[in-house]
Amino acid sequence: MSIIKQSEAIPERSFGIDVAEIRLAWRILVVGVIGLSVAPSVVFLYSFGSLTLPLQAAFGWSRPQLQLALSFFFGGVIVAFLVVGWLNRRWGMRRVTVLSLIGTAIIWGSFPFIGNSIWWLYALAFVAPIVGMGTQQLTWSNLVVLWFERNRGLALSVIFCGTALTASVYPPVLAWLINRWSWQIGFAFLAIVPVVVVLPLTLCWFKVPGEVLRESSAAPGEALGRQSGLSYADGIRATRYWVLVAAISLASAASLSMVSFAVPLLRDKGFSAVDAAAIVSAYGIAVLTSRPLVGYLVDRLWAPAVLSFVILLPALACAILATSGQEESTMLVIAMVLLGIGTGAEVDTAAYLVSRYFGTCDFGRLFGTLASCSSFACMLAPLLFSRMYASTGGYTSSLIVCSAFCSAASALLLTLGRYPKFQRSVFDGGRNMVNAT
């Protein structure tokens, strides 16, 4: 029996999970987790807090000037998300990803050579996600959507644990490397991991279902070969698509901005760099532990309701961060846990919702456009929050705005309605698209 036909057999279930589907594609999950953990869009976001004060000390740049680098970074993310879906369709996801891993190592290795002008930092922050576009969330989520049907929400949550791996490991490692040696060694660490750890796994295990179909003797219309959904043109004309875009953009702008200024906020409360990084690492642990549970729930419940509830948790985190001082470190840890749960469910559930509401035929470009819009919101947010910090000298007003964004996103998600049903079509690389029935 071929690998494709096995997936069509009666599902082997445990706790409601299709074990046979996971057994078939577990390598995809492993390479997705490790691959996403080195994506520039993830690494820069979770590492920048640990690098902010060392760069400020080394070059004399102000906090608002450094915060502005995040806007240039998200500008690059917008370009990357818009382009990578088209490149993946033209050249293949595996080829684009391999080249991106090599480019990611080169770009991180260039950061120690920035000059005294902060514009060099801005330029590299903009270029980094473009060079590493094949390692971004879109590639790994697209790969999972093609491989998984019954466990799609759980599988997406598993690969997006790669961001939790980065959030929990990189800040304390970078803080130790910077304290022990220098900030340049921190960037050297960022450059080594993609080519030493991720590149070999990608070369060995990265495969799309179309390759498996060609290698197997299965009929082309079976299991992994089947696709369904709206074309890109039909998808972006749907009102609910832009409602989803608005909700995810508001939530992402709020939660990721909170992550980016978490370490400086804790330093302002009197914590050392190492202690602040340790508190923020609770965020990564929360993402890592909560994501599989949220993924399990969206496979079985109405996903917008699940995400709506989870997105409200960062609003509660805002209140705790605004009112707790250095002597209330436990409450600050709880705030980072709540933020981690909310942020952890956001992007992977967004990928799930795109696949359920608009199908898989043109998932890459539809999710890429959503991610670009979300990244545009995340690009504007640091401009707003850096101006707020400059005018108030603190982060309280920023936390109030973040709380409002999360509340609005939660309400929008509840308007999405039922999942549509689509016709099935044979997998042909994503070019065969049909409308919903």
C-alpha positions in Angstrom: 0.0 0.0 0.0 1.4 3.4 -1.0 2.1 6.3 1.4 -0.9 8.2 0.0 -3.3 5.3 0.2 -2.4 4.7 3.9 -3.7 8.2 4.7 -7.1 7.2 3.2 -7.5 4.3 5.6 -9.8 4.4 8.6 -8.1 6.9 10.9 -6.3 5.5 14.0 -7.4 7.9 16.8 -6.2 8.6 20.3 -7.9 11.3 22.4 -9.6 12.4 19.1 -6.2 12.8 17.3 -5.6 11.0 14.0 -2.4 9.2 14.9 -1.9 7.8 11.4 -1.8 11.2 9.8 0.8 12.4 12.3 2.9 9.2 11.8 2.9 9.8 8.1 4.2 13.4 8.3 6.0 13.8 11.6 9.2 14.8 9.8 7.3 17.8 8.4 6.5 18.9 12.0 10.1 18.5 13.1 11.6 20.5 10.3 8.8 23.1 10.6 9.5 23.7 14.3 13.2 24.0 13.9 12.9 26.0 10.6 10.5 28.6 12.0 12.7 29.1 15.1 15.5 30.6 12.9 13.2 32.8 10.7 14.5 36.4 10.8 10.9 37.7 11.5 11.0 35.6 14.6 14.6 35.9 15.7 14.8 39.7 15.3 11.6 40.3 17.2 12.5 38.1 20.2 16.2 39.0 20.2 15.9 42.8 19.8 15.0 43.4 23.4 18.2 41.8 24.6 20.2 43.7 22.1 18.7 47.2 22.6 20.7 48.3 25.6 24.1 46.9 24.4 23.6 48.7 21.1 22.6 51.9 23.0 25.7 51.7 25.1 28.0 50.9 22.1 26.8 53.6 19.7 24.9 56.1 21.9 21.7 55.7 20.1 18.5 56.6 22.0 15.8 54.1 22.9 13.2 55.6 20.5 15.9 55.5 17.7 16.5 51.8 18.3 12.7 51.1 18.6 12.3 52.6 15.1 14.5 49.7 13.7 11.4 47.5 14.3 9.4 49.6 11.8 12.1 49.0 9.1 12.1 45.4 10.1 8.4 45.0 9.7 8.6 46.9 6.4 10.9 44.1 5.2 8.5 41.5 6.5 5.7 43.0 4.4 7.8 42.7 1.3 8.8 39.2 2.2 5.3 37.9 2.8 4.0 39.5 -0.4 6.8 38.0 -2.6 7.4 34.6 -1.1 4.0 33.1 -2.0 4.7 33.9 -5.6 8.3 32.6 -5.5 7.2 29.4 -3.9 4.7 28.8 -6.7 7.2 29.6 -9.4 10.4 27.9 -8.0 9.2 25.5 -5.3 9.1 26.0 -1.6 12.1 23.8 -0.9 14.5 25.6 -3.2 13.4 29.0 -1.9 13.8 27.8 1.7 17.4 26.5 1.2 18.6 29.7 -0.4 16.9 31.7 2.4 18.7 29.8 5.1 22.0 30.6 3.6 21.1 34.2 3.1 19.9 34.4 6.7 23.3 33.3 8.0 25.0 35.9 5.8 22.7 38.8 6.9 23.2 38.1 10.7 26.9 37.8 10.1 26.8 41.3 8.7 25.3 43.1 11.7 28.6 43.3 13.7 30.1 45.4 10.9 27.5 48.2 11.1 29.0 51.7 11.3 28.2 54.5 13.7 25.2 55.6 11.5 22.0 54.1 12.7 20.8 54.0 9.1 23.0 50.9 8.7 21.0 49.2 11.4 17.8 50.2 9.7 18.9 48.9 6.4 19.9 45.5 7.7 16.7 45.3 9.7 14.8 45.9 6.5 16.8 43.4 4.4 16.9 40.6 6.9 13.3 39.3 6.5 13.5 39.7 2.7 16.7 37.6 2.5 15.2 35.0 4.8 11.7 35.0 3.3 11.7 31.2 2.6 12.1 30.5 6.4 9.1 32.6 7.3 5.8 31.4 8.8 4.1 31.3 5.4 6.3 28.5 4.1 6.0 26.2 7.1 2.3 26.8 7.5 1.7 26.2 3.8 3.6 22.9 4.1 1.5 21.8 7.0 -1.8 22.7 5.4 -0.8 20.6 2.4 0.1 17.6 4.6 -2.6 17.7 7.3 -6.4 17.6 7.1 -7.8 16.0 10.3 -5.1 17.4 12.6 -4.5 20.7 10.8 -5.0 22.9 13.8 -2.8 20.8 16.1 -0.1 20.5 13.4 0.0 24.2 12.8 0.2 24.8 16.6 3.1 22.4 16.8 5.2 24.0 14.1 4.5 27.5 15.5 6.1 26.3 18.7 9.3 27.2 16.9 8.6 30.8 17.8 8.2 29.7 21.4 11.5 27.9 21.2 13.1 31.2 20.0 11.4 33.3 22.6 12.4 31.0 25.5 16.0 30.2 24.4 17.4 33.2 22.5 16.9 36.0 25.1 18.8 34.3 27.9 21.4 32.9 25.6 22.0 36.3 24.0 22.1 38.0 27.4 24.8 35.4 28.6 26.8 35.8 25.4 26.7 39.6 25.5 27.6 39.7 29.2 30.4 37.1 28.8 31.8 38.5 25.5 30.1 41.2 23.4 27.0 41.9 21.3 29.0 41.0 18.2 29.2 37.4 19.5 25.5 37.4 19.9 25.0 38.1 16.2 27.6 35.4 15.4 25.4 32.9 17.3 22.3 34.0 15.2 24.3 33.4 12.0 25.6 29.9 12.9 22.3 28.2 13.8 20.5 28.4 10.4 23.3 26.7 8.4 24.5 24.3 11.1 21.2 23.0 12.5 18.3 23.8 10.1 19.9 23.5 6.6 20.8 19.8 6.9 17.2 19.0 8.1 15.7 20.9 5.3 17.7 19.1 2.7 16.7 15.7 4.1 13.1 16.1 5.2 11.5 19.0 3.3 9.0 17.6 0.8 5.6 18.7 -0.5 2.8 16.3 -1.3 3.2 16.8 -5.0 6.7 15.2 -4.8 5.3 12.3 -2.8 2.6 11.8 -5.5 5.2 11.6 -8.2 7.4 9.2 -6.2 4.4 6.9 -5.3 2.2 4.7 -7.4 -1.0 6.3 -6.0 -3.7 7.7 -8.2 -3.2 11.5 -8.5 -6.6 12.3 -6.9 -6.1 10.5 -3.6 -5.6 12.0 -0.1 -2.6 14.3 -0.1 -3.2 15.1 -3.8 -6.6 16.8 -3.2 -7.0 20.5 -2.9 -10.0 22.8 -2.5 -10.9 26.4 -2.1 -11.1 29.9 -3.5 -8.7 31.5 -6.0 -6.7 34.4 -4.8 -8.9 36.9 -6.7 -12.1 35.5 -5.1 -10.6 35.3 -1.7 -9.5 38.9 -1.4 -13.0 40.0 -2.6 -14.7 38.3 0.3 -15.7 40.6 3.2 -14.9 38.1 5.9 -11.3 37.9 4.6 -10.8 41.6 5.4 -12.5 41.2 8.8 -10.0 38.4 9.6 -7.2 40.6 8.3 -8.3 43.5 10.6 -8.6 41.2 13.7 -5.2 39.6 13.2 -3.5 42.9 12.4 -4.8 44.6 15.6 -3.9 41.6 17.8 -0.5 41.2 16.2 0.4 44.9 16.5 -0.5 44.9 20.2 1.0 41.6 21.3 4.2 41.8 19.3 4.8 45.4 20.4 4.4 44.3 24.0 7.0 41.6 23.4 9.5 44.0 21.8 9.4 46.5 24.8 9.0 43.9 27.5 12.7 43.8 28.4 13.2 47.6 28.4 10.0 47.9 30.4 11.3 45.5 33.1 14.7 47.2 33.1 12.9 50.5 33.8 11.3 48.8 36.8 14.8 48.1 38.2 15.5 44.5 37.0 19.0 43.5 35.7 19.4 42.4 32.1 19.6 38.8 33.1 16.6 38.9 35.4 14.5 40.8 32.9 15.4 38.2 30.2 14.5 35.4 32.7 11.0 36.9 33.3 10.5 37.3 29.5 11.5 33.7 29.0 8.2 32.8 30.8 6.5 34.2 27.7 8.2 31.6 25.5 7.5 28.8 27.8 3.8 29.8 27.8 3.7 29.9 24.0 5.3 26.5 23.9 2.9 24.8 26.3 -0.3 26.5 25.3 -0.1 26.2 21.5 -0.8 22.5 21.2 -3.8 22.8 23.5 -5.2 25.7 21.4 -4.5 23.8 18.2 -6.3 20.7 19.6 -9.3 22.9 20.5 -9.6 24.6 17.1 -9.7 21.2 15.4 -12.8 20.4 17.5 -14.5 23.7 18.3 -15.4 26.8 16.4 -11.9 28.3 15.9 -13.0 32.1 16.0 -14.5 31.6 19.4 -11.4 29.9 20.8 -9.1 32.6 19.3 -11.5 35.4 20.5 -11.2 34.3 24.1 -7.4 33.7 23.9 -6.7 37.2 22.4 -8.3 38.8 25.5 -5.6 37.4 27.7 -2.9 39.9 26.6 -5.3 42.7 27.5 -5.2 41.4 31.1 -1.4 41.2 30.8 -1.4 44.9 30.0 -3.1 45.7 33.3 -0.6 43.6 35.3 2.4 45.1 33.5 1.1 48.6 34.1 0.4 48.2 37.8 3.1 45.8 39.1 6.5 46.9 40.4 9.9 45.2 40.9 8.8 43.6 44.2 5.9 41.9 42.4 8.0 39.7 40.1 5.5 36.8 40.3 2.7 38.9 38.9 5.1 40.1 36.1 5.8 36.4 35.3 2.0 35.8 35.1 1.7 38.7 32.8 4.3 37.3 30.4 2.5 33.9 30.6 -0.8 35.5 29.6 0.9 37.4 26.8 2.5 34.2 25.6 -0.8 32.3 25.5 -2.5 35.1 23.5 0.4 35.6 21.1 1.0 31.9 20.7 -2.5 31.2 19.4 -2.7 34.2 17.1 -0.7 33.4 13.9 -1.2 29.6 13.8 -4.9 30.0 14.3 -4.9 32.7 11.6 -3.4 30.2 9.2 -6.0 27.6 10.2 -8.8 30.1 9.6 -7.5 31.0 6.2 -7.4 27.3 5.2 -10.9 26.7 6.6 -12.7 29.8 5.3 -10.8 30.1 1.9 -9.4 26.6 1.2 -6.0 25.3 0.4 -5.7 25.9 -3.4 -4.3 29.4 -3.1 -3.5 29.3 0.7 0.1 30.7 0.2 -0.9 33.9 -1.4 -4.0 34.5 0.7 -2.2 33.9 3.9 0.8 35.9 2.6 -1.4 38.9 2.0 -3.0 38.6 5.5 0.5 38.3 7.0 1.7 41.4 5.0 -1.2 43.5 6.3 -0.5 42.3 9.8 3.1 43.1 9.4 2.2 46.6 8.1 0.2 47.1 11.4 3.2 45.8 13.3 5.5 48.3 11.4 3.3 51.2 12.3 2.9 50.2 16.0 6.6 50.9 17.0 6.3 54.4 15.5 3.2 55.0 17.7 4.7 53.5 20.8 8.1 55.0 20.5 6.4 58.4 20.2 4.4 57.6 23.3 7.5 56.6 25.2 9.3 59.8 24.1 6.5 62.0 25.2 5.6 60.2 28.5 8.9 58.6 29.5 7.1 55.3 30.2 5.0 52.5 28.7 1.7 52.9 30.5 -0.1 54.7 27.7 1.3 52.1 25.2 -0.2 49.3 27.4 -3.6 50.9 27.4 -3.6 51.1 23.6 -2.5 47.5 23.3 -5.3 46.4 25.6 -7.8 48.3 23.3 -6.4 46.6 20.2 -6.8 43.1 21.7 -10.4 43.8 22.8 -11.4 45.1 19.3 -9.7 42.0 17.6 -11.6 39.7 19.9 -15.0 41.2 19.0 -14.2 41.1 15.2 -13.5 37.4 15.2 -16.9 36.5 16.5 -18.5 37.9 13.2 -16.8 35.4 10.8 -19.7 32.9 10.7 -19.7 29.2 9.7 -17.0 27.5 7.7 -17.9 27.2 4.0 -17.8 23.9 2.1 -15.6 23.5 -1.0 -15.4 21.1 -3.9 -12.4 18.9 -4.2 -9.8 19.1 -7.0 -6.6 17.3 -7.8 -3.3 18.7 -6.4 -1.4 20.4 -9.2 0.9 22.8 -7.3 -1.9 25.1 -6.3 -3.0 26.2 -9.8 -6.3 24.4 -9.9 -8.9 26.4 -8.0 -12.6 26.2 -7.6 -15.2 28.3 -5.9 -17.1 27.3 -2.8 -20.3 25.3 -3.3 
